[in-house]
């Protein structure tokens, strides 16, 4: 890997590194449309035939020298000329495995709609690795047995280097089927010049002093979780009764005229322009805004808690090169490789030791020292996962509870 590939800082790279928020096309794009999609698909989906002995299945797999990696756009390191991906090139040089890298995932609903009928039929998708966000679509793929249980002994670097925030997630206990690619936080963004004080609490989103200048998300998974933080409830382990209570406090917030608007990704523009002073926010958006010159904006993990979300590497059933996919997972979970990727994408790195590599080898203190890229332990101790739904009926109940808040 050339020094230029590691350390180039041209405008193309700055553009890539700026795209750091959990874009709606990644985690939350068209949630309502996604619900409609699931409503249409749910009655039609039959469970795929299960492999009962995955250990025996893995034992039959033959090593290959290729694999196909489906990911989101702008979500891996790029060379100075913007034409190649240095970590993929180095992986091929080290292992002899050629990677076909396909930036085909524009949003979870449409990608699920593309692969679900193929997986249902028992046919291969053509991908050996896919990246899915924690949420209903990943849960559905797990419930349908469409993801291969990982041969964990082939990925020792995960146990060695993975941070505690990406181990044993509620949506995939024990990381049986998935390993995190990148993560992000949903907390509070604000402009202290307008709020006239520091922000520390979820209660600040209900402060009458900010009436008409408060932004809330339109995504029901996000806003429902924040309603529960207001009540001291952990959304990860919440019940339908908790959801009703959270919806009530959110409706009260709306009825009192505190909320200027329920925003999609456009909230960041309203915050930059001063239309809103305080808002639910994605950590990466504030990082990006700071880089564009909006240095007054701050991001905080409130004392009651915040949400951490994850994009996950998974192997779909029918993959032709699963051993090569495992080799990539093990290669990625090192400080050097995770650090190179992180220095370009600037989400939350799943490998804490990459921070030292970015600081001392890549020599990029802006990324290495950013609490938005490497959150301190006390902040990570206050974050919670999204509710992992156990059935489509339960997911629909959540939607029915919180949709009236943002749509009514």
C-alpha positions in Angstrom: 0.0 0.0 0.0 1.6 3.3 -1.0 2.1 6.2 1.3 -0.1 8.3 -1.0 -2.9 5.9 -0.6 -2.6 6.1 3.2 -2.1 9.8 3.6 -3.5 11.6 0.6 -5.7 14.5 1.5 -7.1 15.9 -1.7 -10.5 17.3 -2.3 -12.0 14.0 -3.4 -11.1 12.5 -0.1 -12.5 15.4 1.8 -15.8 14.9 0.0 -15.9 11.2 0.9 -14.9 11.9 4.5 -17.6 14.5 4.8 -20.4 12.1 4.2 -20.5 10.8 7.8 -24.1 10.9 8.9 -26.3 7.8 9.1 -28.0 8.9 5.9 -31.6 8.2 5.5 -30.7 5.9 2.6 -28.7 3.9 5.1 -30.7 3.5 8.2 -34.0 5.4 8.0 -34.9 6.0 4.3 -38.6 6.0 3.7 -39.6 4.2 6.9 -43.2 4.6 6.0 -42.6 3.0 2.6 -40.6 0.3 4.2 -43.5 -0.5 6.4 -45.8 -0.7 3.4 -43.2 -3.0 1.7 -43.1 -5.3 4.6 -46.9 -5.4 4.8 -46.9 -6.5 1.2 -44.2 -9.1 1.6 -45.0 -10.5 5.0 -48.0 -12.7 3.9 -46.0 -14.1 1.0 -42.8 -15.1 2.6 -42.3 -18.7 3.4 -39.3 -19.8 5.5 -36.4 -21.0 3.6 -35.3 -24.6 4.1 -33.0 -24.7 7.1 -29.5 -26.2 7.3 -29.6 -28.1 10.5 -25.9 -28.7 10.9 -23.9 -25.6 10.0 -20.7 -27.0 11.3 -20.9 -29.8 8.7 -21.9 -27.2 6.1 -18.8 -25.1 6.8 -16.6 -28.2 6.7 -17.7 -28.9 3.1 -16.8 -25.4 1.9 -13.8 -25.1 -0.4 -11.5 -22.0 -0.2 -11.7 -19.8 -3.3 -9.8 -16.8 -4.5 -12.7 -14.3 -4.9 -15.7 -12.9 -3.2 -18.5 -10.3 -3.9 -19.0 -7.6 -1.3 -22.3 -5.6 -1.5 -22.1 -2.3 0.5 -23.5 1.2 0.6 -22.0 4.0 -1.5 -19.1 6.0 -0.1 -18.6 3.6 2.8 -15.0 2.5 2.4 -11.5 4.1 2.0 -10.5 5.4 -1.5 -7.2 6.2 -3.1 -6.0 9.7 -3.8 -7.3 9.5 -7.4 -10.7 8.2 -6.2 -10.4 5.1 -8.4 -9.5 2.3 -6.0 -9.9 1.1 -2.5 -6.5 0.6 -0.8 -7.7 -1.8 1.9 -9.3 -4.1 -0.7 -6.2 -3.9 -2.8 -4.0 -4.8 0.1 -6.3 -7.7 1.1 -6.0 -9.1 -2.4 -2.2 -8.7 -2.3 -2.0 -10.4 1.0 -4.5 -13.3 0.4 -4.7 -13.7 -3.3 -8.5 -13.2 -3.0 -10.0 -10.9 -5.6 -12.8 -8.7 -4.3 -15.7 -7.5 -6.5 -16.9 -4.5 -4.5 -20.5 -3.5 -5.4 -22.0 -0.2 -4.0 -25.5 -1.6 -4.7 -27.2 -0.9 -1.3 -29.1 2.4 -1.5 -31.4 1.8 1.3 -32.5 -1.2 3.5 -36.1 -1.5 2.1 -35.2 -1.6 -1.6 -32.3 -3.9 -1.1 -34.4 -6.3 1.0 -37.1 -6.2 -1.7 -34.4 -7.2 -4.2 -32.9 -10.1 -2.3 -35.9 -11.5 -0.4 -37.6 -13.2 -3.3 -34.2 -14.7 -4.4 -33.5 -16.0 -0.9 -37.1 -17.3 -0.6 -36.6 -19.3 -3.8 -33.4 -20.9 -2.4 -31.3 -19.3 -5.1 -28.0 -17.4 -4.5 -28.1 -13.6 -4.4 -24.8 -13.3 -6.1 -23.3 -11.7 -3.0 -21.0 -13.3 -0.5 -21.2 -10.4 2.0 -23.9 -7.8 2.5 -24.1 -4.9 4.9 -27.4 -4.5 6.7 -28.5 -2.0 9.4 -29.9 -3.3 12.6 -33.7 -3.0 12.4 -36.7 -4.8 11.0 -35.1 -5.9 7.7 -32.1 -7.5 9.3 -34.3 -9.1 11.9 -36.6 -10.5 9.2 -33.6 -12.0 7.4 -32.5 -13.7 10.7 -36.0 -15.0 11.4 -36.2 -16.5 7.8 -32.8 -18.2 8.3 -31.4 -16.3 5.3 -28.1 -15.5 6.9 -25.3 -18.0 7.5 -24.1 -18.6 11.0 -20.5 -17.5 11.1 -17.6 -19.9 11.7 -16.3 -17.8 14.5 -13.0 -19.6 14.9 -12.1 -18.2 11.5 -12.4 -14.6 12.7 -10.2 -14.5 15.8 -9.5 -10.8 15.3 -13.1 -10.0 16.2 -12.7 -11.4 19.7 -9.2 -9.7 20.0 -10.0 -6.2 18.8 -13.8 -5.6 18.6 -15.0 -3.0 21.1 -17.6 -3.8 23.7 -20.3 -1.7 21.9 -20.3 -4.1 19.0 -20.2 -7.4 20.8 -23.3 -9.4 21.6 -26.0 -7.0 20.2 -29.6 -7.6 21.1 -30.6 -8.2 17.5 -28.0 -10.9 17.0 -26.9 -12.4 20.4 -23.3 -13.6 20.4 -22.7 -12.1 16.9 -23.8 -15.4 15.6 -24.6 -14.1 12.1 -23.1 -10.6 11.9 -20.1 -8.4 12.7 -20.4 -4.6 12.7 -19.0 -2.6 9.8 -19.6 0.8 11.3 -21.8 2.4 13.9 -23.3 5.8 14.7 -25.0 7.7 17.5 -28.3 9.5 17.7 -28.1 12.2 20.4 -28.7 15.9 20.7 -27.2 18.6 18.4 -27.4 22.3 19.4 -26.0 25.7 19.0 -24.9 27.1 22.4 -24.9 30.7 21.0 -28.7 30.3 20.6 -29.6 28.1 23.5 -27.5 30.4 25.8 -26.4 27.4 27.8 -24.9 23.9 27.6 -27.2 21.0 26.9 -27.0 17.9 29.0 -30.5 16.3 29.2 -33.3 14.9 27.1 -35.5 17.3 29.1 -33.9 20.1 27.1 -35.9 19.0 24.1 -39.0 19.7 26.2 -37.8 23.1 27.5 -40.4 25.9 26.9 -37.6 28.4 26.5 -36.8 26.7 23.1 -40.4 26.5 21.9 -40.6 26.7 18.2 -36.9 26.1 17.8 -36.8 22.4 18.7 -36.2 19.7 16.0 -37.3 16.1 16.3 -36.8 13.2 13.9 -39.7 12.0 11.7 -38.3 8.4 11.9 -40.5 6.4 14.3 -37.7 4.2 15.6 -35.6 7.2 16.5 -38.3 9.4 18.0 -40.0 6.5 19.9 -36.6 5.7 21.6 -36.2 9.4 22.6 -39.7 9.4 24.1 -38.6 6.5 26.3 -35.4 8.2 27.3 -37.5 11.1 28.6 -39.3 8.6 30.9 -36.1 6.8 32.0 -37.0 3.7 30.0 -34.5 1.6 28.0 -36.0 1.1 24.5 -34.0 -2.0 24.0 -36.0 -3.9 26.7 -39.2 -1.8 26.4 -42.8 -3.1 26.3 -45.9 -2.0 24.4 -47.1 -0.3 27.6 -43.8 1.7 27.6 -44.4 2.6 24.0 -47.8 4.1 24.8 -46.3 6.2 27.6 -43.5 7.4 25.4 -46.0 8.3 22.6 -48.0 10.3 25.2 -45.1 12.5 26.2 -44.2 13.1 22.6 -47.8 14.1 21.8 -47.7 16.5 24.8 -44.5 18.0 23.4 -46.2 18.6 20.1 -49.4 19.9 21.6 -47.5 22.5 23.5 -46.0 23.9 20.3 -42.4 23.1 21.3 -41.5 21.3 18.1 -40.8 23.4 15.0 -40.8 20.4 12.7 -40.4 16.6 12.5 -37.3 16.4 10.2 -35.8 13.9 7.9 -32.1 14.5 7.1 -32.8 18.1 6.4 -32.7 18.9 10.1 -29.0 19.6 9.8 -29.6 22.5 7.4 -32.2 24.0 9.8 -29.6 23.7 12.7 -26.9 25.3 10.6 -29.2 28.2 9.5 -30.4 28.9 13.1 -34.0 27.9 12.4 -33.7 25.4 15.2 -31.5 25.8 18.2 -31.6 22.2 19.5 -32.5 19.0 17.9 -32.2 15.2 17.7 -29.1 14.7 15.7 -26.8 12.1 14.2 -23.2 12.4 15.5 -21.7 12.3 12.0 -23.8 15.2 10.8 -22.4 17.4 13.5 -18.9 16.2 12.6 -19.6 17.1 9.0 -21.1 20.5 9.9 -18.0 21.4 12.0 -15.8 20.5 9.0 -17.8 22.9 6.8 -17.2 25.8 9.1 -20.2 25.5 11.5 -17.9 25.2 14.4 -20.4 26.5 17.0 -22.5 23.3 16.7 -22.1 20.7 19.4 -23.2 17.1 19.8 -24.0 15.6 23.2 -25.0 12.2 24.5 -27.6 13.2 27.1 -27.4 11.9 30.6 -30.5 9.8 30.2 -29.1 8.0 27.2 -28.8 8.0 23.4 -29.1 5.5 20.6 -26.4 3.6 18.9 -27.0 2.0 15.5 -24.9 -0.5 13.6 -24.4 -1.5 10.0 -23.5 -5.2 9.9 -21.5 -7.5 7.7 -23.5 -10.7 7.0 -23.1 -13.7 4.7 -26.4 -14.5 2.8 -27.4 -18.1 2.4 -26.3 -19.4 -1.0 -23.0 -17.4 -0.9 -20.5 -19.0 -3.3 -17.4 -17.8 -1.4 -18.2 -17.8 2.3 -14.7 -18.7 3.4 -13.3 -15.7 1.5 -15.9 -13.5 3.3 -14.7 -14.7 6.6 -11.1 -13.9 5.6 -12.2 -10.4 4.9 -14.0 -10.0 8.2 -10.8 -11.2 10.0 -8.7 -8.9 8.0 -10.9 -5.9 8.6 -10.9 -6.4 12.4 -7.4 -5.2 12.9 -6.3 -1.7 14.0 -4.5 -1.1 10.7 -7.3 -1.9 8.3 -10.1 -0.6 10.4 -8.1 2.6 11.0 -7.6 3.1 7.2 -11.3 2.7 6.6 -12.2 4.9 9.5 -10.0 7.7 8.5 -12.1 8.1 5.3 -15.7 7.3 6.4 -15.6 8.8 10.0 -18.4 6.8 11.5 -17.8 5.1 14.8 -15.1 2.5 14.4 -15.7 -1.0 15.8 -12.0 -1.4 16.6 -11.0 1.0 19.4 -7.3 0.3 18.9 -7.6 1.9 15.4 -7.5 5.3 17.2 -3.8 5.0 18.0 -3.1 3.8 14.4 -4.9 6.9 12.9 -3.1 9.2 15.3 0.5 7.8 15.1 0.7 6.2 11.7 -1.8 8.0 9.5 -1.1 11.1 11.5 -4.6 12.5 11.4 -5.3 13.9 14.9 -8.6 15.5 13.8 -10.1 12.1 13.3 -8.3 10.2 16.0 -9.2 12.8 18.7 -12.8 13.3 17.7 -15.3 12.1 20.3 -17.8 11.8 17.4 -15.6 9.1 15.8 -14.1 7.5 18.9 -16.7 8.2 21.7 -15.3 8.1 25.2 -16.2 5.2 27.4 -18.5 7.2 29.7 -20.6 8.2 26.7 -20.8 4.6 25.3 -21.9 3.5 28.7 -25.1 5.6 28.3 -26.1 4.5 24.9 -28.8 1.9 24.0 -29.7 -0.2 21.1 -32.9 0.0 19.1 -35.7 -2.3 20.1 -35.2 -5.7 18.4 -38.6 -6.8 17.3 -39.6 -10.4 17.6 -42.3 -10.5 14.9 -43.8 -8.4 12.2 -46.9 -7.9 14.3 -44.8 -6.4 17.1 -43.0 -4.1 14.6 -46.4 -3.0 13.2 -47.6 -2.2 16.8 -44.6 0.1 17.2 -45.4 1.8 13.9 -49.0 2.3 14.9 -48.0 3.7 18.2 -45.5 6.3 17.0 -46.7 7.2 13.5 -49.5 9.5 14.8 -46.9 11.6 16.6 -45.1 12.6 13.4 -48.0 12.3 10.9 -50.9 13.7 12.9 
